Amino acid sequence: MGSNGTPGVERAAGLEKTAAAARPAKRRLLVPAAVVVGTLVLTGCSSQTNEQWKRLGLPEGASDRTEAMKSLWIGAWIAALVIGVMVWGLILYAVVRYRKRNEDAPRQTRYNLPLEVLYTLAPFAIIGVLFFYTVEHGNKITEMSDHPSHTINVVGQQWQWTFNYKDTVDGQEGVWETGTLDKPAELWLPQGESVHFDLTSPDVIHSFWVPSFYFKLDVIPGRTNKLELTPTKTGTFAGKCAELCGLYHSRMVFTVKVVTPDEYKAHLEDLARRGQTGAATGGQDATTIPGTGKQEGGK
């Protein structure tokens, strides 16, 4: 006991030994706990989540153009990762190798020719490789055939979509369907048959995007943009406008239904029976502001 009534040196030393002995025990408990948590996290991922990780966030592809786009996307990420690891490694090497050891000034170097050649040529090599694969895959993605099985004119207007099917149905050339703000449009496509799209707009720039097709193309007034693809999987997919186009841009969505060729033909026949033959430039209701009955830009 000290003179002021506090524990003596021997007791304090005993407490320090006890604390030091407890620290390794805590560390030994942390390792199994980390393993258990990591295992739970990894096993908690569903097979769908694991597949999406392999696609680096891309949705499951549903057209014949998805493989080229997926290859370009994943390849770009791999290239970026390799370059990033190299840069991080060089930074860490410089930090460790040339860290400050004393107060002496480091040796000064005016230039290093091999190093300057490396960091001059390396960016050109990287750009060249990325440019080559971008052009190669881009040509595959935008390839057109001479005789597609079907042609559809897509009209994007504020704020919905109109689809003009150019097929001949019951002797009538072309049928159409359009959407409104309250009832978005549906685009029907046949599985396994090529479809050519002509994209037009009567007002402002829109963008035709179906994420599952890995394809997006602007719809520009006064210009017809074209794309072609073959749906490979039946199902219902989301479509949307990817260009800020006005007040109700967020409601400019549509649904893509990929069905069998027989179901596709039956749907076009149903449109013909409803009198929706010929071609339409857009539904009037698609430009009506909900709750007012007024047209956009009107008074």
Solvent accessible surface area in square Angstrom, and as a share of the most:
residue,aa,sasa,rsa
1,M,178,0.79
2,G,32,0.31
3,S,130,0.84
4,N,117,0.60
5,G,49,0.47
6,T,67,0.39
7,P,75,0.47
8,G,24,0.23
9,V,131,0.75
10,E,156,0.70
11,R,157,0.57
12,A,47,0.37
13,A,41,0.32
14,G,33,0.32
15,L,114,0.57
16,E,122,0.55
17,K,149,0.63
18,T,93,0.54
19,A,49,0.38
20,A,43,0.33
21,A,71,0.55
22,A,44,0.34
23,R,125,0.46
24,P,52,0.33
25,A,38,0.29
26,K,132,0.56
27,R,142,0.52
28,R,157,0.57
29,L,129,0.64
30,L,119,0.59
31,V,99,0.57
32,P,70,0.44
33,A,52,0.40
34,A,67,0.52
35,V,93,0.53
36,V,86,0.49
37,V,89,0.51
38,G,31,0.30
39,T,68,0.40
40,L,119,0.59
41,V,94,0.54
42,L,133,0.66
43,T,98,0.57
44,G,64,0.61
45,C,44,0.27
46,S,61,0.39
47,S,84,0.54
48,Q,148,0.66
49,T,54,0.31
50,N,67,0.34
51,E,81,0.36
52,Q,80,0.36
53,W,177,0.62
54,K,137,0.58
55,R,38,0.14
56,L,68,0.34
57,G,51,0.49
58,L,29,0.15
59,P,45,0.28
60,E,102,0.46
61,G,20,0.19
62,A,0,0.00
63,S,5,0.03
64,D,69,0.36
65,R,26,0.09
66,T,11,0.07
67,E,115,0.51
68,A,16,0.12
69,M,57,0.26
70,K,52,0.22
71,S,58,0.38
72,L,39,0.20
73,W,100,0.35
74,I,42,0.21
75,G,35,0.34
76,A,45,0.35
77,W,134,0.47
78,I,99,0.50
79,A,32,0.25
80,A,57,0.44
81,L,108,0.54
82,V,79,0.45
83,I,57,0.29
84,G,15,0.14
85,V,84,0.48
86,M,120,0.53
87,V,71,0.41
88,W,146,0.51
89,G,37,0.36
90,L,116,0.58
91,I,95,0.48
92,L,115,0.57
93,Y,123,0.47
94,A,46,0.36
95,V,92,0.53
96,V,91,0.52
97,R,117,0.43
98,Y,143,0.54
99,R,128,0.47
100,K,156,0.66
101,R,145,0.53
102,N,86,0.44
103,E,147,0.66
104,D,108,0.56
105,A,89,0.69
106,P,103,0.65
107,R,212,0.77
108,Q,142,0.63
109,T,86,0.50
110,R,230,0.84
111,Y,150,0.57
112,N,72,0.37
113,L,115,0.57
114,P,103,0.65
115,L,92,0.46
116,E,63,0.28
117,V,70,0.40
118,L,107,0.53
119,Y,130,0.49
120,T,69,0.40
121,L,107,0.53
122,A,37,0.29
123,P,60,0.38
124,F,144,0.60
125,A,61,0.48
126,I,59,0.30
127,I,110,0.56
128,G,38,0.36
129,V,83,0.48
130,L,74,0.37
131,F,137,0.57
132,F,118,0.49
133,Y,104,0.39
134,T,69,0.40
135,V,67,0.39
136,E,66,0.30
137,H,19,0.09
138,G,24,0.23
139,N,95,0.49
140,K,110,0.47
141,I,10,0.05
142,T,77,0.45
143,E,110,0.49
144,M,79,0.35
145,S,56,0.36
146,D,128,0.67
147,H,169,0.75
148,P,37,0.23
149,S,66,0.42
150,H,25,0.11
151,T,39,0.22
152,I,0,0.00
153,N,23,0.12
154,V,0,0.00
155,V,8,0.05
156,G,0,0.00
157,Q,6,0.03
158,Q,29,0.13
159,W,0,0.00
160,Q,0,0.00
161,W,0,0.00
162,T,0,0.00
163,F,0,0.00
164,N,2,0.01
165,Y,1,0.00
166,K,92,0.39
167,D,30,0.16
168,T,97,0.57
169,V,10,0.05
170,D,104,0.54
171,G,71,0.68
172,Q,92,0.41
173,E,141,0.63
174,G,3,0.03
175,V,0,0.00
176,W,60,0.21
177,E,20,0.09
178,T,45,0.26
179,G,1,0.01
180,T,34,0.20
181,L,11,0.05
182,D,123,0.64
183,K,156,0.66
184,P,56,0.35
185,A,4,0.03
186,E,65,0.29
187,L,0,0.00
188,W,45,0.16
189,L,0,0.00
190,P,0,0.00
191,Q,63,0.28
192,G,54,0.52
193,E,48,0.22
194,S,26,0.17
195,V,0,0.00
196,H,26,0.12
197,F,1,0.00
198,D,27,0.14
199,L,0,0.00
200,T,39,0.23
201,S,12,0.07
202,P,85,0.54
203,D,50,0.26
204,V,57,0.33
205,I,75,0.38
206,H,0,0.00
207,S,0,0.00
208,F,7,0.03
209,W,81,0.28
210,V,2,0.01
211,P,31,0.20
212,S,16,0.11
213,F,3,0.01
214,Y,15,0.06
215,F,20,0.09
216,K,108,0.46
217,L,46,0.23
218,D,51,0.26
219,V,0,0.00
220,I,45,0.23
221,P,49,0.31
222,G,90,0.87
223,R,149,0.54
224,T,64,0.37
225,N,17,0.09
226,K,103,0.44
227,L,2,0.01
228,E,4,0.02
229,L,3,0.01
230,T,27,0.16
231,P,0,0.00
232,T,68,0.40
233,K,74,0.32
234,T,62,0.36
235,G,34,0.33
236,T,88,0.51
237,F,32,0.13
238,A,66,0.51
239,G,2,0.02
240,K,75,0.32
241,C,7,0.04
242,A,40,0.31
243,E,63,0.28
244,L,149,0.74
245,C,8,0.05
246,G,33,0.32
247,L,119,0.59
248,Y,47,0.18
249,H,41,0.18
250,S,92,0.59
251,R,84,0.31
252,M,0,0.00
253,V,56,0.32
254,F,6,0.02
255,T,41,0.24
256,V,0,0.00
257,K,53,0.22
258,V,2,0.01
259,V,20,0.11
260,T,57,0.33
261,P,57,0.36
262,D,116,0.60
263,E,90,0.40
264,Y,5,0.02
265,K,127,0.54
266,A,53,0.41
267,H,20,0.09
268,L,6,0.03
269,E,44,0.20
270,D,48,0.25
271,L,0,0.00
272,A,15,0.12
273,R,171,0.62
274,R,143,0.52
275,G,54,0.52
276,Q,31,0.14
277,T,44,0.26
278,G,34,0.32
279,A,72,0.56
280,A,19,0.14
281,T,112,0.65
282,G,28,0.27
283,G,14,0.13
284,Q,136,0.60
285,D,87,0.45
286,A,0,0.00
287,T,33,0.19
288,T,31,0.18
289,I,35,0.18
290,P,49,0.31
291,G,90,0.87
292,T,80,0.46
293,G,59,0.57
294,K,103,0.44
295,Q,65,0.29
296,E,78,0.35
297,G,76,0.73
298,G,45,0.44
299,K,220,0.93
